[in-house]
Amino acid sequence: MAHRPVCVGCQCEMIPAQNDIRVVSVWGKSELEEIWCADLWKCPKCQARVIVGFGASPIISATHPQYEAVKDACATHGLYVCNEER
């Protein structure tokens, strides 16, 4: 069984805040964007949040003709962005 995420500052297990969120993963160039499903967890003490539990593959990639429509639809329910460029 997998362990729950642990808050480093509070040293306690995090709790699920929202399942099945959408995350846009950006790899430098916009044509490399992908949308993933994941879960949002939070610390019950300090409210720190973390996104974990990504699916095995993205829902859709920017090269798909319907990408912008799917991205817009996801944005109405909350969309998180993960910029991989460092």
LUMLUM-173773 format. One record per residue: residue in one letter; x, y, z of N, C-alpha, C in turn. Coordinates in nm, 2 decimals. Atoms other than C-alpha are relative to their C-alpha. Example, Ala and Ser with C-alpha at 12.3 -4.5 7.8 and 13.67 -1.06 7.14 Angstrom:
BEGIN
+----+--------+--------+--------+--------+--------+--------+--------+--------+--------+
! aa !    n_x !    n_y !    n_z !   ca_x !   ca_y !   ca_z !    c_x !    c_y !    c_z !
+----+--------+--------+--------+--------+--------+--------+--------+--------+--------+
!  a !   0.09 !  -0.12 !   0.00 !   1.23 !  -0.45 !   0.78 !   0.09 !   0.12 !   0.00 !
!  s !  -0.09 !  -0.11 !   0.00 !   1.37 !  -0.11 !   0.71 !  -0.08 !   0.11 !   0.08 !
+----+--------+--------+--------+--------+--------+--------+--------+--------+--------+
***
This chain:
BEGIN
+----+--------+--------+--------+--------+--------+--------+--------+--------+--------+
! aa !    n_x !    n_y !    n_z !   ca_x !   ca_y !   ca_z !    c_x !    c_y !    c_z !
+----+--------+--------+--------+--------+--------+--------+--------+--------+--------+
!  m !   0.08 !  -0.12 !   0.00 !   0.00 !   0.00 !   0.00 !   0.09 !   0.13 !   0.00 !
!  a !  -0.08 !  -0.13 !   0.01 !   0.13 !   0.35 !  -0.09 !  -0.03 !   0.08 !   0.13 !
!  h !   0.02 !  -0.09 !  -0.11 !   0.18 !   0.60 !   0.19 !  -0.05 !   0.13 !  -0.05 !
!  r !   0.05 !  -0.13 !   0.02 !   0.01 !   0.93 !   0.21 !   0.12 !   0.10 !   0.00 !
!  p !  -0.11 !  -0.10 !  -0.01 !   0.23 !   1.24 !   0.14 !   0.01 !   0.05 !   0.15 !
!  v !  -0.03 !  -0.05 !  -0.14 !   0.39 !   1.38 !   0.46 !   0.04 !   0.14 !  -0.01 !
!  c !  -0.04 !  -0.14 !   0.00 !   0.42 !   1.75 !   0.54 !   0.13 !   0.00 !   0.08 !
!  v !  -0.14 !   0.00 !  -0.06 !   0.79 !   1.81 !   0.62 !  -0.01 !   0.09 !   0.12 !
!  g !   0.00 !  -0.10 !  -0.11 !   0.72 !   2.12 !   0.84 !  -0.08 !  -0.05 !   0.12 !
!  c !   0.09 !   0.04 !  -0.11 !   0.44 !   1.97 !   1.05 !   0.02 !  -0.15 !   0.04 !
!  q !  -0.03 !   0.14 !  -0.02 !   0.56 !   1.60 !   1.03 !  -0.13 !  -0.08 !   0.03 !
!  c !   0.13 !   0.08 !  -0.01 !   0.20 !   1.47 !   0.98 !  -0.04 !  -0.04 !  -0.15 !
!  e !   0.05 !   0.04 !   0.13 !   0.02 !   1.29 !   0.70 !  -0.09 !   0.10 !  -0.06 !
!  m !   0.09 !  -0.09 !   0.07 !  -0.15 !   1.51 !   0.44 !  -0.14 !  -0.08 !  -0.02 !
!  i !   0.13 !   0.05 !   0.03 !  -0.52 !   1.46 !   0.36 !  -0.04 !   0.04 !  -0.14 !
!  p !   0.05 !  -0.04 !   0.13 !  -0.69 !   1.45 !   0.02 !  -0.09 !   0.12 !   0.00 !
!  a !   0.08 !  -0.12 !   0.01 !  -0.83 !   1.79 !  -0.07 !  -0.09 !  -0.01 !  -0.12 !
!  q !   0.08 !   0.02 !   0.12 !  -0.95 !   1.71 !  -0.43 !   0.06 !  -0.10 !  -0.09 !
!  n !  -0.04 !   0.11 !   0.09 !  -0.93 !   1.41 !  -0.65 !  -0.03 !   0.04 !  -0.14 !
!  d !   0.02 !  -0.01 !   0.14 !  -0.91 !   1.41 !  -1.03 !   0.01 !   0.15 !  -0.05 !
!  i !  -0.03 !  -0.13 !   0.05 !  -0.77 !   1.76 !  -1.08 !   0.07 !   0.00 !  -0.13 !
!  r !  -0.07 !   0.00 !   0.13 !  -0.62 !   1.87 !  -1.41 !   0.13 !   0.09 !   0.01 !
!  v !  -0.12 !  -0.07 !  -0.01 !  -0.26 !   1.98 !  -1.44 !   0.06 !   0.01 !  -0.14 !
!  v !  -0.06 !  -0.02 !   0.13 !  -0.10 !   2.13 !  -1.75 !   0.15 !   0.00 !   0.03 !
!  s !  -0.14 !   0.01 !  -0.01 !   0.26 !   2.02 !  -1.78 !   0.06 !   0.07 !  -0.12 !
!  v !  -0.06 !  -0.08 !   0.11 !   0.47 !   2.27 !  -1.98 !   0.15 !  -0.04 !   0.00 !
!  w !  -0.14 !   0.04 !   0.02 !   0.81 !   2.15 !  -2.11 !   0.07 !   0.11 !  -0.09 !
!  g !  -0.08 !  -0.10 !   0.08 !   0.96 !   2.48 !  -2.23 !  -0.08 !   0.07 !  -0.11 !
!  k !   0.07 !  -0.05 !   0.11 !   0.77 !   2.52 !  -2.55 !  -0.15 !  -0.03 !   0.01 !
!  s !   0.15 !   0.02 !  -0.01 !   0.39 !   2.55 !  -2.58 !  -0.04 !  -0.13 !  -0.07 !
!  e !   0.04 !   0.12 !   0.07 !   0.37 !   2.27 !  -2.83 !   0.03 !  -0.13 !   0.07 !
!  l !  -0.03 !   0.12 !  -0.09 !   0.50 !   2.03 !  -2.56 !  -0.09 !  -0.01 !   0.12 !
!  e !   0.10 !   0.00 !  -0.12 !   0.21 !   2.10 !  -2.32 !  -0.08 !  -0.13 !  -0.01 !
!  e !   0.09 !   0.11 !  -0.02 !   0.01 !   1.81 !  -2.19 !  -0.09 !   0.02 !   0.12 !
!  i !   0.09 !  -0.01 !  -0.11 !  -0.29 !   1.78 !  -1.96 !  -0.01 !  -0.13 !   0.07 !
!  w !  -0.01 !   0.13 !  -0.08 !  -0.27 !   1.52 !  -1.68 !  -0.11 !   0.01 !   0.11 !
!  c !   0.08 !   0.01 !  -0.12 !  -0.51 !   1.40 !  -1.41 !   0.09 !  -0.03 !   0.12 !
!  a !  -0.08 !   0.03 !  -0.13 !  -0.38 !   1.40 !  -1.05 !  -0.09 !   0.03 !   0.12 !
!  d !   0.07 !  -0.03 !  -0.13 !  -0.48 !   1.45 !  -0.69 !   0.06 !   0.11 !   0.08 !
!  l !  -0.05 !  -0.11 !  -0.09 !  -0.45 !   1.75 !  -0.46 !  -0.01 !  -0.04 !   0.14 !
!  w !   0.00 !   0.03 !  -0.14 !  -0.35 !   1.69 !  -0.10 !   0.04 !   0.12 !   0.08 !
!  k !  -0.04 !  -0.11 !  -0.09 !  -0.31 !   1.93 !   0.19 !   0.03 !  -0.04 !   0.14 !
!  c !  -0.03 !   0.03 !  -0.14 !  -0.17 !   1.94 !   0.53 !  -0.11 !   0.05 !   0.09 !
!  p !   0.11 !  -0.04 !  -0.09 !  -0.44 !   1.95 !   0.80 !   0.04 !   0.11 !   0.10 !
!  k !  -0.05 !  -0.10 !  -0.10 !  -0.22 !   2.18 !   1.02 !   0.03 !   0.13 !  -0.06 !
!  c !  -0.05 !  -0.12 !   0.06 !  -0.05 !   2.43 !   0.80 !  -0.06 !   0.04 !  -0.14 !
!  q !   0.07 !  -0.01 !   0.13 !  -0.26 !   2.39 !   0.48 !   0.09 !   0.00 !  -0.12 !
!  a !  -0.09 !   0.02 !   0.11 !   0.05 !   2.33 !   0.26 !  -0.07 !  -0.10 !  -0.10 !
!  r !   0.06 !   0.09 !   0.09 !  -0.06 !   2.17 !  -0.06 !   0.10 !  -0.07 !  -0.10 !
!  v !  -0.09 !   0.07 !   0.09 !   0.10 !   1.92 !  -0.30 !  -0.09 !  -0.08 !  -0.10 !
!  i !   0.07 !   0.08 !   0.11 !  -0.01 !   1.75 !  -0.63 !   0.07 !  -0.13 !  -0.02 !
!  v !  -0.06 !   0.13 !   0.02 !   0.05 !   1.38 !  -0.65 !  -0.09 !  -0.09 !  -0.07 !
!  g !   0.09 !   0.10 !   0.05 !  -0.09 !   1.06 !  -0.80 !  -0.04 !   0.03 !  -0.15 !
!  f !   0.02 !  -0.02 !   0.14 !  -0.05 !   1.15 !  -1.17 !  -0.04 !  -0.13 !  -0.07 !
!  g !   0.03 !   0.12 !   0.08 !  -0.20 !   0.91 !  -1.42 !   0.12 !  -0.06 !  -0.07 !
!  a !  -0.11 !   0.06 !   0.07 !   0.01 !   0.68 !  -1.63 !   0.03 !   0.07 !  -0.13 !
!  s !  -0.02 !  -0.07 !   0.13 !  -0.03 !   0.90 !  -1.94 !  -0.09 !   0.13 !   0.00 !
!  p !   0.08 !  -0.12 !   0.00 !  -0.16 !   1.25 !  -2.02 !  -0.14 !  -0.03 !  -0.06 !
!  i !   0.14 !   0.00 !   0.06 !  -0.53 !   1.31 !  -2.11 !   0.01 !   0.04 !  -0.15 !
!  i !  -0.01 !  -0.06 !   0.14 !  -0.43 !   1.51 !  -2.42 !   0.13 !   0.08 !  -0.01 !
!  s !  -0.12 !  -0.08 !   0.02 !  -0.12 !   1.67 !  -2.57 !  -0.04 !   0.12 !  -0.09 !
!  a !   0.02 !  -0.12 !   0.08 !  -0.09 !   2.01 !  -2.74 !  -0.01 !  -0.02 !  -0.15 !
!  t !   0.01 !   0.03 !   0.14 !  -0.05 !   1.85 !  -3.08 !  -0.13 !  -0.05 !  -0.04 !
!  h !   0.13 !   0.05 !   0.04 !  -0.40 !   1.71 !  -3.07 !  -0.09 !   0.12 !  -0.04 !
!  p !   0.08 !  -0.12 !   0.05 !  -0.65 !   1.93 !  -3.27 !  -0.10 !   0.05 !   0.10 !
!  q !   0.09 !  -0.04 !  -0.09 !  -0.89 !   1.95 !  -2.98 !   0.06 !   0.05 !   0.13 !
!  y !  -0.07 !  -0.03 !  -0.12 !  -0.63 !   2.05 !  -2.72 !  -0.05 !   0.13 !   0.06 !
!  e !   0.04 !  -0.13 !  -0.06 !  -0.73 !   2.42 !  -2.67 !  -0.14 !  -0.01 !   0.05 !
!  a !   0.14 !   0.02 !  -0.05 !  -1.10 !   2.32 !  -2.63 !   0.00 !  -0.08 !   0.13 !
!  v !   0.00 !   0.08 !  -0.12 !  -1.02 !   2.06 !  -2.37 !   0.07 !   0.08 !   0.11 !
!  k !  -0.07 !  -0.08 !  -0.10 !  -0.78 !   2.30 !  -2.19 !  -0.10 !   0.11 !   0.05 !
!  d !   0.10 !  -0.10 !  -0.05 !  -1.06 !   2.57 !  -2.18 !  -0.10 !  -0.06 !   0.09 !
!  a !   0.10 !   0.07 !  -0.08 !  -1.31 !   2.32 !  -2.05 !   0.06 !  -0.03 !   0.14 !
!  c !  -0.07 !   0.03 !  -0.13 !  -1.06 !   2.21 !  -1.77 !   0.01 !   0.13 !   0.08 !
!  a !  -0.02 !  -0.12 !  -0.07 !  -1.00 !   2.57 !  -1.68 !  -0.12 !   0.05 !   0.08 !
!  t !   0.12 !  -0.04 !  -0.07 !  -1.36 !   2.62 !  -1.57 !  -0.01 !  -0.07 !   0.13 !
!  h !   0.00 !   0.08 !  -0.12 !  -1.30 !   2.36 !  -1.30 !   0.12 !   0.01 !   0.08 !
!  g !  -0.13 !  -0.01 !  -0.07 !  -0.96 !   2.47 !  -1.19 !   0.11 !  -0.07 !  -0.07 !
!  l !  -0.11 !   0.06 !   0.08 !  -0.64 !   2.41 !  -1.37 !   0.13 !   0.04 !   0.06 !
!  y !  -0.13 !  -0.03 !  -0.06 !  -0.29 !   2.39 !  -1.22 !   0.10 !  -0.01 !  -0.11 !
!  v !  -0.10 !   0.00 !   0.11 !   0.02 !   2.46 !  -1.43 !   0.14 !  -0.04 !   0.07 !
!  c !  -0.13 !   0.04 !  -0.04 !   0.35 !   2.28 !  -1.38 !   0.10 !   0.03 !  -0.11 !
!  n !  -0.10 !  -0.04 !   0.10 !   0.64 !   2.45 !  -1.56 !   0.12 !  -0.07 !   0.02 !
!  e !  -0.11 !   0.09 !  -0.01 !   0.91 !   2.20 !  -1.62 !   0.13 !   0.07 !  -0.04 !
!  e !  -0.12 !  -0.07 !   0.04 !   1.16 !   2.46 !  -1.76 !   0.07 !   0.06 !   0.12 !
!  r !  -0.07 !  -0.05 !  -0.11 !   1.43 !   2.53 !  -1.51 !   0.13 !   0.07 !  -0.04 !
+----+--------+--------+--------+--------+--------+--------+--------+--------+--------+
***
